[in-house]
Amino acid sequence: MMQIDVHNLSFAYGHRAVLRNMSFSLAPGDYLVVTGKNGTGKTTLIKCLLGFNPVKSGMIFYNHQDIINFKDWTSFGYVSQKYEDFNYEYPITVDELLAVNSLKKIKQPQRLKILDQLGILEIINENINKLSGGQLQRVFIARAMLNNPLVLILDEPTASIDKLNTKFFFQTVNELNSQGITIIMITHNESFDNMNYSHILNIGIDMNYHFQVREKCDLTEVEV
């Protein structure tokens, strides 16, 4: 279980402020959709939450522990937008990719279970370079799930997949969320019909934020 509390989060690259006084809280098992135009700070927020961007004490808490003292990063699974940490030219199968990317000793039966859960068990021995965009996306979610994370963070996960695979992808994320995993997803998708989200955070220009809570298909705006 992971409680997330953000208090007056501010971040700047040098003298250029990107986030200013952002606050919100997520209970364990919540599903947050983060929206906003390019350049408004969505990915910067994610990098702050993951500790990639160092923030000041008192701004982010995980289970009431300040992020500057937080150590249990295997509690988080992360799928970046462009998979910048992966070399596509290297010949490797899906199973081999998962085997070498686990921080814990995950045996093949466990890897098979994750792939089956995501509906891609049949491609376990396929070369990673021959997969479709939808298949590749789910493989990288499988990689993020290897350590049984409490929180799964997804940055523009449907940017490179077609409409049909996008629908299936959201069904997969909904299922993961129903199992108690907290979801934080950046998306430009204009329709939220296939997402069982609980909150929306819209990051506007000039660092304006609107945090909304979904209650029985309704959205209630909360001051942030």
MIDOSE-1310 file (N, C-alpha, C; in nm, 2 decimals, decimal comma, always signed):
residues 224
mmqi	+0,08/-0,12/+0,00/+0,00/+0,00/+0,00/+0,09/+0,12/+0,00; +0,05/+0,22/-0,08/+0,13/+0,34/-0,09/+0,05/+0,47/-0,09; +0,06/+0,55/+0,02/+0,00/+0,68/+0,02/+0,10/+0,78/-0,03; +0,05/+0,87/-0,12/+0,13/+0,97/-0,19/+0,08/+1,11/-0,15
dvhn	+0,16/+1,19/-0,10/+0,13/+1,33/-0,06/+0,23/+1,42/-0,12; +0,18/+1,52/-0,20/+0,26/+1,62/-0,26/+0,22/+1,76/-0,20; +0,32/+1,83/-0,14/+0,29/+1,95/-0,07/+0,37/+2,07/-0,13; +0,30/+2,16/-0,20/+0,37/+2,28/-0,25/+0,49/+2,24/-0,33
lsfa	+0,48/+2,15/-0,42/+0,59/+2,10/-0,50/+0,63/+2,21/-0,60; +0,76/+2,25/-0,60/+0,81/+2,34/-0,69/+0,94/+2,29/-0,75; +0,96/+2,31/-0,88/+1,09/+2,26/-0,94/+1,13/+2,36/-1,06; +1,26/+2,38/-1,07/+1,31/+2,46/-1,18/+1,43/+2,40/-1,24
yghr	+1,45/+2,42/-1,37/+1,57/+2,39/-1,44/+1,65/+2,51/-1,45; +1,75/+2,52/-1,36/+1,83/+2,65/-1,35/+1,74/+2,76/-1,30; +1,72/+2,86/-1,38/+1,64/+2,98/-1,34/+1,50/+2,96/-1,40; +1,47/+2,85/-1,47/+1,34/+2,84/-1,54/+1,25/+2,75/-1,45
avlr	+1,15/+2,82/-1,39/+1,05/+2,74/-1,31/+0,96/+2,66/-1,39; +0,94/+2,54/-1,36/+0,85/+2,45/-1,43/+0,72/+2,41/-1,35; +0,74/+2,38/-1,22/+0,63/+2,35/-1,13/+0,64/+2,45/-1,01; +0,52/+2,49/-0,97/+0,52/+2,59/-0,86/+0,40/+2,57/-0,77
nmsf	+0,43/+2,53/-0,64/+0,33/+2,51/-0,54/+0,22/+2,42/-0,58; +0,25/+2,30/-0,63/+0,15/+2,20/-0,66/+0,13/+2,11/-0,54; +0,01/+2,08/-0,51/-0,03/+1,99/-0,40/-0,14/+1,90/-0,44; -0,13/+1,77/-0,40/-0,24/+1,68/-0,42/-0,20/+1,55/-0,34
slap	-0,30/+1,47/-0,31/-0,28/+1,34/-0,24/-0,35/+1,23/-0,31; -0,28/+1,11/-0,30/-0,34/+0,99/-0,36/-0,34/+0,88/-0,25; -0,45/+0,82/-0,23/-0,46/+0,70/-0,14/-0,42/+0,58/-0,22; -0,38/+0,47/-0,14/-0,34/+0,35/-0,21/-0,45/+0,30/-0,30
gdyl	-0,41/+0,26/-0,42/-0,51/+0,21/-0,52/-0,58/+0,32/-0,60; -0,55/+0,44/-0,59/-0,60/+0,55/-0,67/-0,55/+0,54/-0,81; -0,62/+0,61/-0,91/-0,58/+0,61/-1,05/-0,58/+0,75/-1,09; -0,46/+0,81/-1,11/-0,45/+0,95/-1,14/-0,42/+0,97/-1,29
vvtg	-0,49/+1,05/-1,36/-0,46/+1,08/-1,50/-0,41/+1,23/-1,50; -0,29/+1,24/-1,56/-0,23/+1,38/-1,57/-0,23/+1,43/-1,71; -0,30/+1,54/-1,73/-0,31/+1,60/-1,86/-0,25/+1,74/-1,87; -0,24/+1,79/-1,99/-0,19/+1,92/-2,01/-0,11/+1,93/-2,14
kngt	-0,09/+2,05/-2,19/-0,02/+2,07/-2,32/+0,13/+2,04/-2,30; +0,20/+2,02/-2,41/+0,34/+2,00/-2,41/+0,41/+2,11/-2,34; +0,51/+2,08/-2,26/+0,59/+2,19/-2,20/+0,53/+2,24/-2,07; +0,42/+2,18/-2,02/+0,36/+2,24/-1,90/+0,42/+2,17/-1,77
gktt	+0,50/+2,07/-1,79/+0,56/+2,01/-1,67/+0,52/+1,87/-1,63; +0,44/+1,80/-1,72/+0,39/+1,67/-1,68/+0,50/+1,57/-1,65; +0,60/+1,56/-1,75/+0,71/+1,47/-1,73/+0,80/+1,51/-1,62; +0,81/+1,64/-1,60/+0,89/+1,69/-1,49/+0,83/+1,65/-1,35
likc	+0,70/+1,65/-1,34/+0,63/+1,60/-1,22/+0,67/+1,45/-1,20; +0,66/+1,37/-1,31/+0,69/+1,23/-1,29/+0,83/+1,21/-1,24; +0,92/+1,28/-1,30/+1,07/+1,27/-1,26/+1,09/+1,31/-1,12; +1,01/+1,41/-1,07/+1,02/+1,45/-0,93/+0,97/+1,33/-0,84
llgf	+0,86/+1,27/-0,88/+0,80/+1,16/-0,80/+0,89/+1,04/-0,80; +0,97/+1,02/-0,90/+1,06/+0,91/-0,91/+1,20/+0,94/-0,85; +1,22/+1,06/-0,81/+1,35/+1,09/-0,75/+1,45/+1,13/-0,85; +1,42/+1,13/-0,98/+1,52/+1,17/-1,08/+1,55/+1,32/-1,07
npvk	+1,45/+1,40/-1,04/+1,47/+1,54/-1,02/+1,47/+1,56/-0,87; +1,58/+1,60/-0,81/+1,58/+1,62/-0,66/+1,50/+1,74/-0,62; +1,42/+1,71/-0,52/+1,33/+1,82/-0,46/+1,36/+1,84/-0,32; +1,32/+1,96/-0,27/+1,35/+1,99/-0,13/+1,26/+1,91/-0,03
sgmi	+1,32/+1,90/+0,09/+1,25/+1,83/+0,20/+1,11/+1,89/+0,22; +1,01/+1,80/+0,25/+0,88/+1,85/+0,28/+0,78/+1,86/+0,16; +0,83/+1,83/+0,04/+0,75/+1,84/-0,08/+0,67/+1,72/-0,12; +0,74/+1,60/-0,11/+0,68/+1,47/-0,15/+0,70/+1,37/-0,03
fynh	+0,59/+1,30/+0,00/+0,59/+1,20/+0,10/+0,53/+1,07/+0,05; +0,60/+0,96/+0,08/+0,55/+0,82/+0,05/+0,52/+0,75/+0,18; +0,40/+0,72/+0,20/+0,36/+0,66/+0,33/+0,41/+0,74/+0,45; +0,40/+0,87/+0,43/+0,43/+0,98/+0,53/+0,58/+0,99/+0,56
qdii	+0,66/+0,93/+0,47/+0,81/+0,94/+0,48/+0,85/+1,04/+0,37; +0,94/+1,13/+0,41/+0,99/+1,23/+0,32/+1,07/+1,16/+0,21; +1,05/+1,21/+0,08/+1,12/+1,14/-0,03/+1,27/+1,15/-0,02; +1,32/+1,25/+0,05/+1,47/+1,26/+0,06/+1,52/+1,14/+0,14
nfkd	+1,44/+1,08/+0,22/+1,48/+0,96/+0,30/+1,43/+0,83/+0,25; +1,35/+0,84/+0,14/+1,28/+0,72/+0,09/+1,38/+0,63/+0,01; +1,38/+0,50/+0,03/+1,48/+0,41/-0,03/+1,41/+0,29/-0,11; +1,28/+0,27/-0,08/+1,22/+0,15/-0,14/+1,17/+0,18/-0,28
wtsf	+1,26/+0,20/-0,38/+1,22/+0,24/-0,51/+1,17/+0,12/-0,59; +1,19/+0,00/-0,55/+1,13/-0,11/-0,62/+0,97/-0,11/-0,60; +0,92/-0,03/-0,51/+0,78/-0,01/-0,50/+0,72/+0,06/-0,62; +0,80/+0,11/-0,71/+0,75/+0,19/-0,82/+0,79/+0,11/-0,95
gyvs	+0,70/+0,11/-1,05/+0,72/+0,06/-1,18/+0,70/+0,18/-1,27; +0,79/+0,20/-1,37/+0,79/+0,31/-1,46/+0,81/+0,27/-1,60; +0,72/+0,33/-1,69/+0,73/+0,31/-1,83/+0,74/+0,45/-1,89; +0,86/+0,48/-1,95/+0,88/+0,61/-2,00/+0,82/+0,62/-2,14
qkye	+0,82/+0,74/-2,19/+0,75/+0,76/-2,32/+0,83/+0,71/-2,44; +0,96/+0,72/-2,44/+1,04/+0,68/-2,55/+1,13/+0,56/-2,53; +1,12/+0,50/-2,41/+1,21/+0,39/-2,37/+1,35/+0,42/-2,40; +1,39/+0,54/-2,35/+1,53/+0,59/-2,39/+1,64/+0,51/-2,33
dfny	+1,61/+0,42/-2,24/+1,71/+0,33/-2,18/+1,73/+0,20/-2,25; +1,66/+0,18/-2,37/+1,67/+0,05/-2,44/+1,72/+0,07/-2,58; +1,82/-0,02/-2,61/+1,88/-0,03/-2,74/+1,81/-0,12/-2,83; +1,73/-0,07/-2,93/+1,65/-0,15/-3,01/+1,73/-0,24/-3,11
eypi	+1,85/-0,20/-3,13/+1,94/-0,27/-3,23/+1,99/-0,40/-3,17; +1,98/-0,42/-3,04/+2,04/-0,54/-2,98/+1,94/-0,66/-3,00; +1,98/-0,77/-3,06/+1,88/-0,88/-3,08/+1,86/-0,95/-2,95; +1,73/-0,95/-2,90/+1,70/-1,01/-2,77/+1,55/-1,04/-2,78
tvde	+1,52/-1,16/-2,71/+1,38/-1,20/-2,71/+1,31/-1,13/-2,59; +1,17/-1,14/-2,59/+1,10/-1,08/-2,48/+1,14/-1,14/-2,35; +1,15/-1,28/-2,35/+1,19/-1,34/-2,22/+1,32/-1,30/-2,17; +1,42/-1,29/-2,27/+1,55/-1,25/-2,23/+1,55/-1,10/-2,18
llav	+1,47/-1,02/-2,24/+1,46/-0,88/-2,19/+1,42/-0,87/-2,05; +1,31/-0,95/-2,02/+1,26/-0,95/-1,88/+1,35/-1,01/-1,78; +1,43/-1,11/-1,83/+1,52/-1,18/-1,74/+1,63/-1,09/-1,69; +1,68/-1,00/-1,78/+1,80/-0,92/-1,75/+1,76/-0,79/-1,69
nslk	+1,63/-0,76/-1,68/+1,58/-0,63/-1,64/+1,51/-0,63/-1,50; +1,52/-0,74/-1,43/+1,46/-0,75/-1,30/+1,56/-0,72/-1,19; +1,52/-0,63/-1,10/+1,60/-0,60/-0,98/+1,60/-0,71/-0,88; +1,50/-0,80/-0,89/+1,49/-0,91/-0,80/+1,51/-1,04/-0,89
kikq	+1,53/-1,15/-0,82/+1,54/-1,28/-0,89/+1,41/-1,33/-0,93; +1,36/-1,29/-1,04/+1,23/-1,34/-1,09/+1,24/-1,46/-1,18; +1,19/-1,57/-1,14/+1,21/-1,69/-1,22/+1,11/-1,69/-1,34; +1,14/-1,78/-1,44/+1,05/-1,77/-1,56/+0,91/-1,80/-1,53
pqrl	+0,86/-1,89/-1,44/+0,72/-1,90/-1,42/+0,65/-1,77/-1,38; +0,72/-1,69/-1,30/+0,67/-1,56/-1,26/+0,66/-1,47/-1,38; +0,76/-1,47/-1,47/+0,76/-1,39/-1,59/+0,64/-1,43/-1,68; +0,62/-1,56/-1,69/+0,52/-1,62/-1,78/+0,38/-1,57/-1,72
kild	+0,37/-1,57/-1,59/+0,24/-1,52/-1,53/+0,21/-1,38/-1,57; +0,31/-1,29/-1,56/+0,30/-1,15/-1,59/+0,26/-1,13/-1,74; +0,33/-1,20/-1,83/+0,30/-1,19/-1,97/+0,16/-1,24/-2,00; +0,12/-1,35/-1,93/-0,02/-1,40/-1,95/-0,12/-1,30/-1,91
qlgi	-0,09/-1,24/-1,79/-0,18/-1,13/-1,74/-0,20/-1,02/-1,83; -0,10/-0,98/-1,91/-0,10/-0,87/-2,00/-0,14/-0,91/-2,14; -0,17/-1,04/-2,16/-0,22/-1,09/-2,29/-0,12/-1,11/-2,40; +0,01/-1,13/-2,36/+0,11/-1,14/-2,46/+0,20/-1,26/-2,43
leii	+0,15/-1,36/-2,37/+0,23/-1,48/-2,34/+0,28/-1,54/-2,47; +0,21/-1,54/-2,58/+0,25/-1,60/-2,70/+0,37/-1,54/-2,77; +0,41/-1,42/-2,73/+0,53/-1,36/-2,79/+0,65/-1,37/-2,70; +0,65/-1,46/-2,61/+0,76/-1,47/-2,51/+0,90/-1,49/-2,58
neni	+0,90/-1,57/-2,69/+1,02/-1,60/-2,76/+1,05/-1,51/-2,88; +0,96/-1,41/-2,90/+0,98/-1,33/-3,02/+1,09/-1,22/-3,00; +1,16/-1,19/-3,11/+1,26/-1,09/-3,11/+1,19/-0,95/-3,08; +1,24/-0,88/-2,99/+1,18/-0,75/-2,94/+1,17/-0,65/-3,06
nkls	+1,26/-0,66/-3,16/+1,25/-0,57/-3,27/+1,14/-0,60/-3,37; +1,08/-0,71/-3,36/+0,97/-0,75/-3,45/+0,83/-0,73/-3,40; +0,82/-0,67/-3,28/+0,69/-0,65/-3,22/+0,62/-0,53/-3,27; +0,49/-0,53/-3,27/+0,41/-0,42/-3,30/+0,41/-0,32/-3,19
ggql	+0,37/-0,19/-3,21/+0,37/-0,09/-3,11/+0,29/-0,13/-2,98; +0,17/-0,19/-3,00/+0,09/-0,24/-2,89/+0,16/-0,35/-2,81; +0,22/-0,44/-2,88/+0,29/-0,55/-2,81/+0,41/-0,50/-2,73; +0,48/-0,41/-2,80/+0,60/-0,35/-2,73/+0,57/-0,28/-2,61
qrvf	+0,46/-0,20/-2,61/+0,41/-0,13/-2,50/+0,38/-0,22/-2,38; +0,31/-0,33/-2,41/+0,28/-0,42/-2,30/+0,40/-0,49/-2,25; +0,50/-0,52/-2,33/+0,63/-0,58/-2,29/+0,69/-0,49/-2,18; +0,69/-0,36/-2,21/+0,76/-0,27/-2,12/+0,68/-0,25/-1,99
iara	+0,55/-0,27/-2,00/+0,47/-0,27/-1,88/+0,50/-0,39/-1,80; +0,52/-0,51/-1,87/+0,56/-0,63/-1,80/+0,69/-0,61/-1,73; +0,79/-0,54/-1,80/+0,92/-0,52/-1,73/+0,90/-0,43/-1,61; +0,81/-0,33/-1,61/+0,79/-0,25/-1,50/+0,72/-0,33/-1,38
mlnn	+0,65/-0,44/-1,42/+0,57/-0,51/-1,32/+0,66/-0,62/-1,25; +0,78/-0,64/-1,30/+0,86/-0,75/-1,25/+0,88/-0,75/-1,10; +0,89/-0,63/-1,04/+0,92/-0,62/-0,90/+0,80/-0,60/-0,81; +0,68/-0,64/-0,87/+0,55/-0,63/-0,80/+0,53/-0,49/-0,74
plvl	+0,53/-0,38/-0,82/+0,53/-0,25/-0,77/+0,39/-0,22/-0,70; +0,40/-0,12/-0,61/+0,27/-0,07/-0,55/+0,22/+0,04/-0,64; +0,31/+0,11/-0,71/+0,27/+0,22/-0,80/+0,32/+0,20/-0,94; +0,24/+0,22/-1,04/+0,28/+0,21/-1,18/+0,27/+0,34/-1,24
ilde	+0,38/+0,40/-1,29/+0,38/+0,53/-1,36/+0,40/+0,52/-1,51; +0,31/+0,57/-1,59/+0,31/+0,56/-1,73/+0,31/+0,70/-1,80; +0,41/+0,72/-1,88/+0,43/+0,85/-1,95/+0,39/+0,83/-2,09; +0,27/+0,89/-2,13/+0,22/+0,88/-2,27/+0,23/+0,74/-2,32
ptas	+0,16/+0,64/-2,26/+0,18/+0,50/-2,29/+0,11/+0,46/-2,43; +0,02/+0,54/-2,48/-0,05/+0,51/-2,60/-0,01/+0,59/-2,72; +0,10/+0,66/-2,70/+0,15/+0,75/-2,81/+0,18/+0,68/-2,94; +0,22/+0,56/-2,94/+0,27/+0,49/-3,06/+0,19/+0,37/-3,09
idkl	+0,06/+0,36/-3,04/-0,02/+0,24/-3,07/-0,15/+0,28/-3,13; -0,21/+0,19/-3,21/-0,34/+0,23/-3,28/-0,46/+0,22/-3,18; -0,57/+0,26/-3,24/-0,69/+0,28/-3,16/-0,74/+0,15/-3,09; -0,73/+0,04/-3,16/-0,77/-0,09/-3,10/-0,68/-0,13/-2,99
ntkf	-0,55/-0,12/-3,01/-0,46/-0,16/-2,91/-0,46/-0,06/-2,79; -0,50/+0,07/-2,82/-0,52/+0,16/-2,71/-0,63/+0,12/-2,62; -0,74/+0,08/-2,67/-0,85/+0,03/-2,59/-0,81/-0,09/-2,51; -0,74/-0,18/-2,57/-0,70/-0,30/-2,49/-0,60/-0,26/-2,38
ffqt	-0,52/-0,17/-2,42/-0,42/-0,12/-2,32/-0,49/-0,07/-2,19; -0,59/+0,02/-2,21/-0,65/+0,08/-2,10/-0,73/-0,03/-2,02; -0,78/-0,13/-2,09/-0,84/-0,24/-2,01/-0,74/-0,31/-1,92; -0,62/-0,33/-1,98/-0,51/-0,39/-1,90/-0,48/-0,31/-1,78
vnel	-0,46/-0,17/-1,80/-0,43/-0,09/-1,68/-0,54/-0,09/-1,58; -0,67/-0,09/-1,63/-0,78/-0,09/-1,54/-0,77/-0,22/-1,45; -0,74/-0,33/-1,51/-0,73/-0,45/-1,44/-0,62/-0,45/-1,33; -0,50/-0,39/-1,37/-0,39/-0,38/-1,27/-0,44/-0,29/-1,16
nsqg	-0,51/-0,18/-1,19/-0,56/-0,09/-1,08/-0,66/-0,16/-0,99; -0,74/-0,25/-1,05/-0,84/-0,32/-0,97/-0,78/-0,42/-0,87; -0,65/-0,45/-0,90/-0,57/-0,54/-0,81/-0,51/-0,46/-0,69; -0,53/-0,33/-0,69/-0,48/-0,25/-0,58/-0,35/-0,17/-0,62
itii	-0,31/-0,17/-0,74/-0,19/-0,10/-0,78/-0,23/+0,05/-0,81; -0,16/+0,14/-0,75/-0,18/+0,28/-0,78/-0,13/+0,32/-0,92; -0,21/+0,38/-1,00/-0,17/+0,42/-1,14/-0,16/+0,57/-1,15; -0,05/+0,61/-1,21/-0,03/+0,76/-1,24/+0,01/+0,76/-1,39
mith	-0,08/+0,82/-1,47/-0,07/+0,81/-1,61/-0,07/+0,95/-1,68; +0,03/+0,98/-1,75/+0,03/+1,10/-1,84/-0,03/+1,06/-1,97; -0,13/+1,14/-2,02/-0,19/+1,11/-2,14/-0,24/+1,23/-2,22; -0,23/+1,23/-2,35/-0,30/+1,33/-2,43/-0,43/+1,28/-2,49
nesf	-0,47/+1,16/-2,45/-0,59/+1,10/-2,50/-0,71/+1,19/-2,47; -0,79/+1,22/-2,57/-0,90/+1,32/-2,54/-1,02/+1,25/-2,48; -1,03/+1,12/-2,49/-1,14/+1,04/-2,44/-1,09/+0,96/-2,32; -1,16/+0,97/-2,21/-1,13/+0,90/-2,09/-1,23/+0,78/-2,07
dnmn	-1,31/+0,75/-2,17/-1,42/+0,65/-2,16/-1,37/+0,52/-2,11; -1,25/+0,48/-2,16/-1,20/+0,34/-2,13/-1,11/+0,34/-2,00; -1,10/+0,45/-1,93/-1,02/+0,46/-1,81/-1,10/+0,46/-1,68; -1,07/+0,37/-1,59/-1,14/+0,37/-1,46/-1,06/+0,46/-1,36
yshi	-1,03/+0,58/-1,40/-0,96/+0,67/-1,32/-1,04/+0,72/-1,20; -0,96/+0,76/-1,10/-1,03/+0,82/-0,98/-1,00/+0,97/-0,97; -0,89/+1,02/-1,03/-0,86/+1,16/-1,02/-0,80/+1,21/-1,15; -0,81/+1,33/-1,18/-0,75/+1,40/-1,29/-0,67/+1,52/-1,24
lnig	-0,55/+1,53/-1,29/-0,47/+1,65/-1,26/-0,44/+1,72/-1,39; -0,49/+1,84/-1,42/-0,47/+1,91/-1,54/-0,36/+2,02/-1,51; -0,25/+2,01/-1,58/-0,15/+2,11/-1,56/-0,16/+2,21/-1,68; -0,20/+2,33/-1,64/-0,22/+2,44/-1,75/-0,10/+2,52/-1,76
idmn	-0,11/+2,62/-1,86/+0,00/+2,71/-1,88/+0,01/+2,80/-1,76; +0,12/+2,87/-1,74/+0,15/+2,96/-1,63/+0,14/+2,89/-1,50; +0,17/+2,75/-1,50/+0,17/+2,67/-1,38/+0,04/+2,68/-1,30; -0,07/+2,67/-1,37/-0,20/+2,66/-1,31/-0,24/+2,52/-1,30
yhfq	-0,30/+2,47/-1,19/-0,33/+2,33/-1,17/-0,47/+2,31/-1,13; -0,54/+2,21/-1,18/-0,67/+2,17/-1,14/-0,68/+2,02/-1,11; -0,70/+1,99/-0,98/-0,70/+1,86/-0,94/-0,85/+1,82/-0,91; -0,90/+1,71/-0,98/-1,04/+1,67/-0,97/-1,05/+1,53/-0,92
vrek	-1,15/+1,51/-0,84/-1,18/+1,38/-0,78/-1,30/+1,32/-0,85; -1,29/+1,20/-0,90/-1,41/+1,14/-0,96/-1,49/+1,07/-0,85; -1,62/+1,10/-0,85/-1,71/+1,03/-0,76/-1,84/+0,99/-0,83; -1,85/+0,86/-0,84/-1,96/+0,80/-0,91/-1,98/+0,86/-1,05
cdlt	-1,87/+0,86/-1,13/-1,87/+0,92/-1,27/-1,88/+1,07/-1,27; -1,88/+1,13/-1,16/-1,88/+1,28/-1,15/-1,74/+1,33/-1,11; -1,71/+1,45/-1,15/-1,58/+1,51/-1,11/-1,60/+1,63/-1,02; -1,54/+1,63/-0,91/-1,54/+1,74/-0,82/-1,41/+1,81/-0,81
evev	-1,40/+1,94/-0,85/-1,28/+2,01/-0,85/-1,23/+2,04/-0,71; -1,10/+2,01/-0,69/-1,04/+2,04/-0,56/-0,93/+2,14/-0,58; -0,92/+2,24/-0,49/-0,82/+2,34/-0,49/-0,68/+2,28/-0,47; -0,58/+2,31/-0,55/-0,44/+2,26/-0,53/-0,34/+2,37/-0,53
